[in-house]
Amino acid sequence: MRIEQLEYLLAVTRHGSLRRASEKLHISQPALSEALSKLERELGVTLLDRRRSGSRISRQGRDLQQHMVEVLEAVERLRSAAGDQTTASRLIRLGTVNAATSTLLVPAVRAFQEAHPGTTVEVVTVQQSDIHEGLQEGSLDLGLVNELAGDDAPVGLHGTELLHGRPVAVLPVGHPLAAQESVSIDDLRAERFVGMRAGYLMHRYAHRLFGPDMPSTVHSTDGAEMGKFMVAEGMGVTLLPDYSVIGDPLHRAGLITTRPIAGDRTVVTLVLRHRRPDQMPLQVRDLIGRLTRQAAGIAPTPTGLHPVA
């Protein structure tokens, strides 16, 4: 049972329907319904009356409402007693899929460290699903993930969009394809390809781009950083969001370069996932602010990378 599930049910009560509650909570109606279904299975009661005209809280749900309110009030008292930990040292754990590490994450963490010398930021490289799970369970405080248009937001989490970019082909400098203004899908199919392992957005994007006709020679790796190293060492080409490459040390050193993919207009968004701001200590909220300001200061590029306005 998660605190968010109790809050979701009270939101349905407050707003009168599952649809209106999902709109106010800024999560999809199916995701809200699934979260409450899990709570129903755990408690062994029916909390929602699901009808064709819509879903509303059931009589059993109303009978349990006061107990849920008392639980949430107790949680708030606990948070108040713990305080914001503004003076004590603490650990902030941030999960990332290695997106915009050099241009966004490292500068923001450096500035944060100067302002909060007693706070440690631990950066954990994991897959997107692990980031969402860690945020929901409380083992992570923040998460940097890549998302495509139409992706559903994870239940109970908020998102701050930081950068919009485009998938690009990442090539070794001096590669024949680097002489072209853009590369085609057939160009990429003919190359040794370094793909992201299943669980990363760029794995999903590559399969969407190539369809059933994937490149014949495929290596796979975890995360953008190793993918860029493998490209720099001449092991193949890869696909990454432009904000994961532009400004990277290997890019600045002239070891790798990027080219747009001809005819592809896909937009990738770098999103900072987190819990509700009122559920976070001040240090975490400050780090969110620094990441947001750092993203706003990143200059647009010809490939389409630009900060979120």
C-alpha positions in Angstrom: 0.0 0.0 0.0 1.3 3.4 -0.9 0.3 6.8 0.5 -0.4 8.0 -3.1 -3.1 5.4 -3.5 -5.0 6.8 -0.5 -4.6 10.3 -1.9 -6.0 9.1 -5.2 -9.1 7.6 -3.6 -9.7 10.8 -1.6 -9.3 12.8 -4.9 -12.0 10.7 -6.5 -14.3 11.5 -3.5 -13.4 15.2 -3.7 -13.9 15.6 -7.4 -16.8 13.2 -7.9 -15.5 10.9 -10.6 -12.4 9.0 -11.7 -12.2 11.2 -14.8 -12.2 14.5 -13.0 -9.8 13.2 -10.4 -7.3 12.1 -13.1 -7.5 15.5 -14.7 -6.8 17.3 -11.3 -3.9 14.8 -10.5 -2.4 15.2 -14.0 -2.2 11.4 -14.5 -4.0 9.2 -17.0 -7.4 7.8 -16.1 -6.2 4.2 -16.8 -3.1 4.7 -14.6 -5.3 6.1 -11.8 -7.8 3.2 -12.1 -5.0 0.6 -12.0 -3.5 2.1 -8.9 -6.9 2.0 -7.1 -7.5 -1.6 -8.4 -4.2 -2.6 -6.7 -5.4 -1.0 -3.5 -8.7 -2.9 -3.8 -7.0 -6.2 -4.2 -4.7 -5.5 -1.2 -7.6 -4.4 1.1 -10.1 -7.0 -0.3 -12.8 -4.5 -0.8 -14.4 -2.7 -3.7 -13.5 1.0 -3.5 -15.0 2.2 -6.9 -18.3 1.6 -8.5 -17.3 1.1 -12.2 -20.1 1.8 -14.6 -20.3 2.8 -18.3 -21.2 6.3 -17.2 -18.0 6.5 -15.2 -16.4 5.4 -12.0 -17.2 6.8 -8.5 -16.3 5.9 -5.0 -18.3 3.0 -3.6 -20.1 2.7 -0.3 -17.3 0.6 1.1 -14.9 3.3 0.0 -16.8 6.0 1.8 -16.9 3.8 4.9 -13.1 3.7 4.9 -12.7 7.3 4.0 -12.2 8.6 7.5 -9.6 6.0 8.3 -7.6 7.1 5.2 -7.9 10.7 6.2 -6.4 9.8 9.6 -3.5 7.9 8.0 -2.7 10.9 5.7 -2.9 13.3 8.6 -0.5 11.1 10.6 1.9 11.1 7.6 1.8 14.9 7.5 2.5 15.1 11.3 5.5 12.8 10.8 6.8 14.9 7.9 6.3 18.1 10.0 8.2 16.5 13.0 11.1 15.4 10.7 11.3 18.9 9.3 12.9 19.9 6.1 16.4 18.8 7.3 17.7 22.2 6.3 20.6 22.2 8.6 21.5 18.5 8.8 23.6 16.7 6.2 21.7 14.3 3.9 22.0 12.1 0.9 20.2 12.9 -2.3 20.0 10.0 -4.8 19.4 10.8 -8.4 18.8 8.2 -11.0 19.7 8.9 -14.6 19.8 7.1 -18.0 22.9 9.2 -18.7 21.2 12.0 -20.6 22.8 15.4 -20.9 25.2 14.4 -18.2 28.0 16.8 -19.1 26.0 19.8 -20.1 23.2 19.7 -17.6 23.6 17.3 -14.7 27.3 17.8 -13.8 27.2 21.7 -13.8 23.9 21.7 -11.8 25.3 19.3 -9.2 28.5 21.3 -9.0 26.6 24.5 -8.2 24.4 22.7 -5.8 27.4 21.3 -3.9 28.9 24.7 -3.4 25.6 25.9 -1.9 25.1 22.7 0.2 28.5 21.4 1.2 26.9 19.1 3.8 24.7 17.3 1.3 25.9 14.4 -0.8 24.5 13.8 -4.3 24.7 10.2 -5.4 24.1 9.8 -9.2 22.9 6.3 -10.0 22.8 5.0 -13.7 19.9 2.7 -14.1 17.1 2.0 -16.6 14.0 4.1 -16.9 11.7 1.6 -15.3 14.1 1.3 -12.3 14.1 5.0 -11.9 10.3 5.2 -11.8 10.2 2.3 -9.3 12.9 3.9 -7.1 11.0 7.2 -7.0 7.7 5.5 -6.1 9.3 3.4 -3.4 11.4 6.3 -2.0 14.9 4.8 -2.8 15.5 7.7 -5.3 14.7 11.4 -4.8 14.9 12.5 -8.5 15.2 10.8 -11.9 16.3 12.0 -15.3 14.6 10.1 -18.1 14.0 10.4 -21.9 10.5 10.4 -23.1 8.7 10.3 -26.5 5.4 12.1 -27.3 2.5 10.0 -26.1 4.4 8.1 -23.3 2.2 7.8 -20.2 3.4 9.4 -17.1 4.2 7.0 -14.3 1.5 6.8 -11.6 2.0 9.1 -8.6 5.0 11.0 -10.1 5.4 14.6 -11.3 7.5 15.6 -14.2 9.5 18.8 -15.1 10.4 19.0 -18.8 14.0 20.3 -19.2 15.0 19.8 -22.8 13.5 19.0 -26.2 15.8 17.4 -28.7 16.0 14.9 -31.6 17.5 11.5 -32.1 20.7 11.8 -34.1 23.2 9.3 -35.6 26.4 9.3 -33.5 29.5 8.7 -35.7 33.3 8.6 -35.2 34.9 11.8 -36.6 36.2 10.9 -40.1 33.5 8.3 -40.8 32.3 8.5 -44.4 28.8 9.3 -43.3 30.0 12.4 -41.5 30.6 14.0 -44.9 26.8 14.0 -45.4 24.4 16.6 -44.1 22.1 13.9 -42.9 22.1 10.1 -42.9 19.3 7.8 -44.1 17.9 4.7 -42.4 19.4 2.6 -45.1 22.8 4.3 -44.4 22.5 3.2 -40.8 21.4 -0.3 -41.7 24.6 -0.8 -43.6 26.8 0.0 -40.6 27.8 -1.9 -37.5 25.4 -0.6 -35.0 25.7 0.0 -31.2 22.3 -0.3 -29.7 21.0 0.4 -26.3 19.8 -2.6 -24.3 16.1 -3.3 -23.9 14.6 -1.0 -21.2 16.1 2.2 -22.6 14.0 4.6 -24.7 16.6 4.5 -27.5 16.2 0.8 -27.8 12.5 1.3 -28.4 13.2 4.1 -30.8 15.7 2.1 -32.9 13.2 -0.7 -33.3 10.6 1.8 -34.3 13.0 3.4 -36.8 14.4 0.2 -38.4 11.3 -1.9 -38.1 11.9 -5.6 -38.6 15.0 -4.9 -40.8 17.6 -4.1 -38.1 21.3 -3.7 -39.0 22.9 -7.0 -39.5 25.8 -6.4 -37.1 24.5 -5.2 -33.7 26.3 -4.6 -30.4 24.4 -3.7 -27.3 25.3 -1.7 -24.2 23.8 -0.1 -21.1 23.4 3.7 -21.4 24.6 6.5 -23.5 28.1 6.9 -22.0 29.4 3.4 -23.0 27.6 3.8 -26.4 29.6 7.0 -27.1 32.9 5.3 -26.0 32.2 2.4 -28.4 31.5 4.8 -31.2 34.7 6.8 -30.5 36.7 3.5 -30.6 35.3 2.7 -34.0 33.1 -0.2 -33.0 30.1 1.1 -34.8 27.5 4.0 -34.9 24.6 4.6 -32.5 21.5 6.6 -32.0 21.1 9.0 -29.1 19.2 12.2 -28.3 21.3 15.1 -29.4 21.4 16.5 -25.9 23.2 13.3 -24.8 26.0 14.0 -27.2 26.4 17.8 -27.9 28.9 19.2 -25.4 30.0 15.8 -24.2 33.8 15.5 -23.6 34.2 13.1 -26.5 32.3 15.5 -28.7 34.3 18.5 -27.6 37.5 16.5 -28.1 36.6 15.9 -31.8 36.3 12.1 -31.4 32.6 11.8 -32.2 30.1 13.8 -34.2 26.4 13.7 -35.0 24.2 13.9 -38.0 20.4 14.2 -38.2 18.4 11.3 -39.6 16.8 12.1 -42.9 13.1 12.4 -42.8 12.7 11.7 -39.1 10.9 14.4 -37.1 10.8 12.5 -33.8 11.1 14.7 -30.7 12.7 13.4 -27.5 12.1 15.2 -24.2 14.4 15.1 -21.2 12.2 15.0 -18.2 13.0 15.3 -14.5 10.7 12.9 -12.6 10.0 13.5 -8.9 7.4 13.2 -6.2 5.1 16.0 -5.2 7.1 19.2 -4.3 5.4 19.4 -0.9 6.7 15.8 -0.1 10.4 16.8 -0.8 13.0 18.3 1.5 14.3 21.8 0.6 17.6 20.5 -0.7 15.8 18.3 -3.3 13.6 21.2 -4.3 16.7 23.4 -4.7 18.5 20.8 -6.9 15.3 20.7 -9.1 15.6 24.5 -9.4 19.3 24.3 -10.4 18.7 21.6 -13.0 15.8 23.7 -14.5 17.9 26.9 -14.6 20.9 25.0 -16.1 18.6 23.5 -18.8 17.2 27.0 -19.6 20.8 28.2 -20.2 21.7 25.6 -22.8 21.8 27.2 -26.3 19.7 25.8 -29.1 21.5 23.8 -31.8 21.0 23.2 -35.5 19.8 19.6 -34.8 16.8 20.9 -32.9 17.9 20.8 -29.3 16.4 23.5 -27.2 15.5 24.2 -23.6 11.9 24.0 -22.6 10.5 27.6 -22.5 
